[in-house]
Amino acid sequence: MDTKEKEILSLFLPEGTLEWFDLIEATKTDTNIRIILEEKNIPPVTEKERGKKVISKGLKDILIDDYPIRGRKTELILRRRYWQVEDSDKLLKRNIQLCAGGTQLEKEFANFLKE
């Protein structure tokens, strides 16, 4: 995706999304727009884990209902990645807050609905 396309797409996504996610797929029906984003394989390594092998252990899909676009319900599917540190049971996950607490709504959309 070139810079211009990324800039345009970022207008429709929660702030900072493209910093941590890559666009995988976007589909449109008469009633829905579905955007699938996958977290980049960049482990959140702390000083403690630095120098140890960190292995991607899979993805977990999270569905977020977002602002309607062009009269269509918009669904963001974030494929969140988690990692395991070599010789440890510890799993790592990046702390990215895109949903409003206790909801499956994007933060800005949840605030809009409160007003």
Buried (B, 14 or more C-beta within 10 A) or exposed (E): EEEEEEEEBBEBBBEEBBEBBEBEEEEEEEEEBBBBBBBEEEBBBEEEBEEEEBEEEEBEEBEBBBEEEEEBBBBBBBBBBBBBBEEEEEEBEBEBEBBBEEEEBBBBBBEEEEE
